[in-house]
Amino acid sequence: MTSFRIRPRFKVFSDKSPIEIQQRIETRLESHADDCTGLLTPNYFIIKIPHEQRHFWSPQLSLHLEEEEGQTVIRGLYGPHPNIWALFTFGYATVGFLTLFIAMTSLSKWSLGKSAMEIWALPIFIIIAIALYFSSQVGQKLGVEETFTIHHFLEEVLEQKIHIV
């Protein structure tokens, strides 16, 4: 979980049924409420850090369970709170749109032989995009301890090791 992935994920198989896994998660959440909290619906779970311990970069784990050929497929996705994810997505979209707009207008002016001074804004937008990426990586590193807490919580529930892809 210390790589350059934006949202680490995994896919594991379990011999336990989805109902049994849900019961185990519920039991573990009740007995260890100071470690993790969760939102449980049938076959979909969100496991978070308790509200008192949460900060801007605190991660959460989204789990989806499917029954497949007598086994349960568990798909997990670590990521920030959806509001944080939306903020970064909006930032990337805005920078991308502005880069495209400035590139089109300045290259059009340049091809017509006119002055295209706004083309110098392109490196600034590229720097902003790189800064967004690195700030997301810094945030991921600030939340790594909490990510490990959630990950170990799930490994204890499932009684198996989980490899992050």
N, C-alpha and C positions, 0 to 999 in steps of 0.2 A: 504494500500500500504506500510505498514511498517513491512511486514512479511519477512520470509526467502525465498520467492519465487524468482527465478532468473529472470523470465520474466512474470510479472503480466498480466493477460488477462481477458476479459469479453465477454459476449454474451448477447445482449439485443434485444428486439423486438420493432418495431415502426410501427405506423399506417401510417406514412409518406412514400411516394414512394422514391425509390433510387434517382430519378432525383430531387425531392424536397429537399432531404437531401443534395445532392451535391450542389444545388443552395444555400441552407442555409449556408453550409460550405464556399463556394466561397464568398458570401456576407460578412460573419463574418470575413474571412481572409482579405478582402479588407478594411473593416472598422476598424479592430484592428490589423494592420500589425505589430505593436510593441509588441504584445503578442505572436503570433504564425505565422508561415509560413507553406506552404504546397505544396505538389505535388499531383495534382488531375488527375486521369484518371477515365474512367467510372467504377464505382463499386469498385474502390480501391483508397485509399488515404493514404498519409503519412503526418502527422502533426508534425512539429518540432518547436523548439525554433529559433528565428531569428539568423542569422549567427553572428551578432555582439555580442550577449549575450551567444553564445554557448561555451562550454568548453569540455574537454576530456570525461567527464561522462554525458554530456547532453543526455536526453532520446528523443525518438521519438515514435509516436503512429502510428501503421499500422492498417488501417481500411479496412474491406472487407464487402461489402453489397450484400445480396442475397434476392430475392423476394421469399416468401414461404407462400402459402395459404393466400394471400391477405395482408400479413404483410411483413415488411422488417426486415430481420435478420442482425444485425450489430455485427460483430466479431472484437474485438480490441485486440491488442497485444502491450504492452509497452516494450521497450527494448532500448539498446544502439544503436549507429550508427553501421551498419553492419561490418565496419572495426574492431570495438572494439569486437563485438561478434565473428568475425572470429579469432581474436587474442586469446581470451579465449578458443575457441573451439580447436585451434591449440595447445595451452598450455596443455589442458586436454588430448588431443590425444597423444601428445609427452610424457607426464608423464605416461600415461597408457601403451603406447608401451614400454617405457624403463622399467617400473615396470614388465611387462609381460616377457620381454627378460631377465632381470636380474634374476627374479624368476625362469624361466625355466632353464637357464644355471647353476645357483648356486645350485638349487635342484638336477639337473642331476649330477653335480660334487659330491655333498654331498652323493647321493645314490650310487655312485661308490667308495666312501670312500676317495675322494680327498678333498683337501682344497677348501673351497668355501667362501673366504673372501669377495667377492663382494656382498654377501647377506646383508651385513651391509648397503648397499646403499638403500635398500627397505624402511627403515624408513625415509630416506631423501626424497625419492620420495613421500611418503605419506604426509610428512610435506609440500612439495611443492604444492601438490594437495589441501591440506587444506588452504594453504596461497592463492592460486588462488581463491578458493571459498570465503574466507573472504575478499579479495581485491575486488571481484565483489560485495559483499554486501556493503562494504564501498563506492564503486562507486555509487551503487544504492541509498545509503543514501545521498551522495553528490548531486545527481540529483533529490531528492525527491520534492523539491520546484518547480522545472520545470515540474516534472511529474504532480503535482497538478495543475499547470497553464494549462497544456494541457488538463487534465481531466475536469477541470471546463469549459474550452473553449468548449469541446464537450458536456457537460451537458447543457450549455446555448444554443448551436445549436439545440440539440434534445428536449430541454425543458422537461427533465426527469432526475431523479437520476440514476446513473449507479453504480452497485455493482461490485467490482473487485473480481475475484475468484482466 
